[in-house]
Amino acid sequence: MKHARHFTPSLFLSLVHVCLVQANYAPYFFDNGARSTNGNMALLSLSEDTPVGTHVYTLNGTDPEGDPVTYDLTYEAGSRRYFSVDKNLGNVTLIEELDREKEDEIEVIVSISDGLSTVSEKVRILVMDANDESPEFINTPYIVQVPENTPSSSSIFKIEAIDKDTGSGGSITYFLQNIHANKFTIDRHSGVLRIKTGVTLDYEKSRTHFVVVVAKDGGGKLRGDNKVFSATTTVTINVEDVQDTPPMFIGTPYYGYVYEDTLAGSEVLTVVALDGDRGKPNNIHYCIVNGSEGSFEISNTTGAISVIKSPNQLKKEVYELKVKASEISQEGDTSDHIFAMVTIRVVDLNNHPPTFYGENGPQNKFELTMYEHPPEGEILRGLKITVNDSDQGANAKFNLRLVGPGGIFRVVPQTVLNEAQVTILVENSAAIDYESFKVLTFKLLAIEVNTPEKFSSTADIAIRLLDTNDNVPKFSSDYYIARIPENSPGGSNVVAVTATDPDSGLWGEIKYSIYGTGADLFLIHPSTGIIYTQPWAVLDAEVNSKYNFYVKAEDTDGKYSLAEVFITVLDVNDHSPEFNENIQEKTMIIGSPVKIEAIDQDAEEPNNIVDYSIMQADPANVFDIDQSTGEIKLKSYIRSLDIIHNITKNKDCIWSLVVQAKDRGSPSFSTTAVLKIDITEETLHKGPMAAFLMQTKDNPMKALGVLAGVMGIMVLITITISTAMFWRNKRSNKVMPVRRIIKKRQMPPSRTIRMEWLKFKRPSNAAEKFVVEEEVKSLHNENSNNNIQVVPMPPASPLPPPPPALAPRSDAPGWRVPTVSGSLTPKHVIKPPKKKGHSSTHNALVSELKMKFEKRNAAFEEPHI
């Protein structure tokens, strides 16, 4: 029993295992239909342009027991592996490039396995075409032989190209490049090449034609794009010659010569003819048709023409032979022919040179007289020249030329056969100039052209020229510059002008004349050209120092030229410096200079430069003078009247000086004058009015002008203020009291008016500056209109402002007392108000100024009375 119990489980397990093994089913692929992308790859088709690496399919199957499956691809031995597969997922990838033209079907063994069972199937994958091939011409190169007489529209060749693609990509059409430029057409479908309708081939014009043929496929898809491929080839068409052109002579026209010493049987010349059909030319047969008259014969094969008689037996001088050239076919028949004329001239030996003849026979010297500058192209009719060569034919041909100055004359004709009348023409009229050549000499040369001897002869030609008036007088310069001192007497020579006229005789004589606004003081000698001053002329550089006029040179025929003359009158020191007065009076304030001035009327430096000096002074060593400016000042140690009183006992301090003004000319001139100087000291009161009156003591009109300017400014200010007030009241439509405006702007109890334009700067070493400060008090109006009343300045006439000389300058020393009295008479005598504290000197200056004003006023008014 125990044993049986032990056996029973083991047996059971074995039976179960056997049953399980028997129940294991093999895996299988899913069925796939058309255009399926998964299954067993059956019915799969791929385009040949599918890129490598593309996922093209998915193997898909299952196991009945649900076990996992794996996939695999295998190939037959020797086959190329195009695909790889993912064993677990079944993804199939293209790993090799497809080419339908090489392999249009691919056999693959696909398998599926569950680990125990494996199922394999052989499938075929179709490779679909893509347009990846270009057409290819076969049986190249294409060389076609076509006879030139082939009719138009004839088929001459068939061109064939293949394309390995299928469908439209494999269909081919043909066409020609440059269809309008060639003589052929092609059938686009069959590739048959034909001659164009109405076109013929001609071997003699063109032996070879090159035709470019293009083969193009119908296009198709390639990698998603529509592609069209084409190929080209060249067809060489050789045109074969056909006997359709007659022969032709080469080297026509034909000329031959028989000379006196030619032997009978000698060859004269050879004619040459060729078959017009150059491809397969026929032989040529020559013969003389007529014109020989038994004197000449021709070789039938070579075309050489020979003379069969001696020259002395030839009766004619010129023979005209008609020669025939005929084609001989290979069969011996005579076909096309052509004619040519051959001219044979019988000539003698070259034993005569060219010879020149005049009216009386042979002559080798010719002379002619003519006027210069004949018209160009004119014939020299006075020369009667004939030239002759007695030989015949080429021996009598020679050239003529002139040997001598080139480009003047030309000989006609230049080539002569036997005999000619020689004509000489004028070619360059300007070169036929009497002033350059009195006689023109040439040699007329005649020399043979084509003879080995080159015989020649010469004749001398002498042409004597006669003068004409063909030149204009010409000055040696376009302008003349001269200088003459102003003290030159009348009739003095100034400059000589020169003109030349190369003409001869009366035509070369020159007459000079002058004209122009500046020529009044001058004359010119008509034949010598010397310009001199009028006998009565007086030159003065101070009046006019420049003269300008024209000089004319004229020949007897009226031809003339002009030149310009510039004359400068040189200044001479003929004026002395002049003072405005021989005795002058000056007032000098200690510390300020006075100035004297003399004017020299000379025109140029250094004649009009004046130097000043003190000739005599009493006492001496008191004054210094500036040599250039004429300023006189006290010695530096004299600073007060006390020092002057110690020098002299003269209490009025009026000193006399003898001053000299001397110019720098050579010789030098000088003038002296007496100068009385009244020396005074600065006023005790430092006010500007006193200083101003003191400064204008010698020039009262200056004071009058300054005061007039002040009055004018005050009137202008008053008018401006009144106008402004009027317009203000008018705008407000009522009269407002000025008091309210004044109250808002209170006036100071006193106001100082500074007359800045009356301030004058002095040098640093001079006395103190004169400053005027006038105090004007403002008075309140008791009538409450608040009009300000200002104490008026001393009355003055409305004269112009002071001259610019009184204005301070940055580059000049300080103000100096003027030394020249004014020349204008004031209308009113200016009398400044008296103030306490003025010194007696101040009063004396004011009195003196008043007297001078009255005196000058009387002097100006007397002439009007």
KALINSUL-V884355 format. One record per backbone hydrogen bond with DSSP energy under -0.5 kcal/mol. CO is the residue of the C=O (numbers start at 1). NH is the residue of the N-H. Records with the same first field share a line. If there is no record, write none. Layout:
# KALINSUL-V884355
CO=NH + NH
This chain:
# KALINSUL-V884355
1=5
2=6
3=7
4=8
5=9
6=10
7=11
8=12
9=13
10=14
11=15
12=16
13=17
14=18
15=19
16=20
17=21
18=22
19=23
21=24
28=62
33=36
37=58
39=60
41=44
44=126
46=128
47=50
51=54
54=56 + 94
57=92
58=39
60=30
62=28
63=66
70=113
72=111
74=109
76=79
80=82
82=95 + 96
84=93
85=87
86=90
87=71
90=59
91=86
92=56 + 57
93=84
94=53
99=102 + 103
104=127
106=125
108=110 + 123
109=74
110=121
111=72
112=119
113=70
117=114 + 115
119=112
121=110 + 123
123=108
124=126
125=106
126=46 + 128
128=48
130=132
136=162
141=143
142=236
144=146 + 238
146=240
147=150
148=201
151=154
154=195
157=193
160=138
162=136
166=169
167=170 + 171
168=171 + 218
171=218
173=216
175=214
178=181 + 182
183=196
185=194
187=191
188=174
191=159
192=187
193=156 + 157
194=185
195=153
196=199
202=205 + 206
207=239
209=211 + 237
211=213 + 235
212=177
213=233
214=175
215=231
216=173
220=227
221=131
222=225
225=222 + 227
227=220
229=217
231=215
233=213
234=142 + 236
235=211 + 237
236=144 + 238
237=209 + 239
238=146 + 240
240=148
242=244
245=277
248=274
250=272
254=343
256=345
257=259
258=347
259=262
262=311
263=266
266=307
269=305
272=250
274=248
276=278
278=281
283=328
285=326
287=289 + 324
290=322
292=295
295=308 + 309
297=306
299=303
300=286
303=271
304=299
305=268 + 269
306=297
307=265
310=313
311=314
317=346
319=321 + 344
321=323 + 342
322=289 + 290
323=340
324=287
325=338
326=285
327=329 + 335
328=283
329=332
333=329 + 335
336=327
338=325
340=323
341=254
342=321 + 344
343=256
344=319
345=258 + 347
349=351
355=388
356=363
357=386
358=361
361=358
364=460
366=462
368=464
370=466
375=378
378=426
379=381
380=383
382=384
383=385
385=422
386=357
387=420
388=355
392=395
393=396
394=397
396=398 + 418
397=449
398=416
399=447
401=445
402=404
403=443
405=408
408=427 + 428
410=425
412=423
414=400
416=398 + 418
417=419
418=389
420=387 + 422
422=385
423=412
424=380
425=410
426=377
428=432
429=432
431=433
432=373
433=436 + 437
438=465
439=441
440=463
442=461
443=403 + 445
444=459
445=401
446=457
447=399
455=448
457=446
459=444
460=366
461=442
462=368 + 464
463=440
464=370
466=372
468=470
474=500
478=564
480=566
482=568
484=570
485=488
486=539
489=492
492=533
495=497 + 531
498=476
500=474
504=507
505=508
506=509 + 556
509=556
511=554
513=552
515=550
516=519
517=520
519=522
521=534
523=532
525=529
526=512
529=497
530=525
531=494 + 495
532=523
534=491 + 537
540=543 + 544
545=569
547=567
548=518
549=565
550=515
551=563
552=513
553=561
554=511
555=558
559=555
561=553
563=551
564=480
565=549
566=482
567=547
568=484 + 570
570=486
572=574
578=599
582=674
584=676
586=588 + 678
587=589
588=680
589=592
594=632
597=580
599=578 + 601
604=607 + 608
606=609 + 664
608=610
609=664
611=662
613=615 + 660
616=658
622=635
624=633
625=627
626=630
627=612
630=596
631=626
632=594
633=624
635=638
637=639
640=644
641=645
642=646
643=647
644=647 + 648
649=651
650=653
653=655 + 679
655=677
656=618
657=659 + 675
658=615 + 616
659=673
660=613
661=671
662=611
669=663
671=661
673=659
674=584 + 676
675=657 + 677
676=586 + 678
677=655 + 679
678=588
680=590
686=771
687=691
688=692
689=693
690=694
691=695
692=696
694=697
696=699
699=702 + 703
700=704
701=705
702=706
703=707
704=708
705=709
706=710
707=711
708=712
709=713
710=714
711=715
712=716
713=717
714=718
715=719
716=720
717=721
718=722
719=723
720=724
721=725
722=726
723=727
724=728
725=729
726=730
727=731
728=732
729=733 + 734
730=733
734=736
737=740 + 741
738=742
739=743
740=744
741=745
744=746
749=778
751=753 + 776
752=754
753=755 + 774
754=756
755=758
756=759
760=770
761=815
763=766
769=771
770=760
771=773
772=755 + 774
773=775
774=753 + 776
775=777
776=751
777=779
779=789
781=784
788=790
789=779
797=799
803=806
804=807
809=812
824=826
829=831
830=832
835=838
839=843
840=844
841=845
842=846
843=847
844=848
845=849
846=850
847=851
848=852
849=853
850=854
851=855
852=856
853=857
854=858
855=859
856=860
857=861
858=862
859=863
861=865
862=865
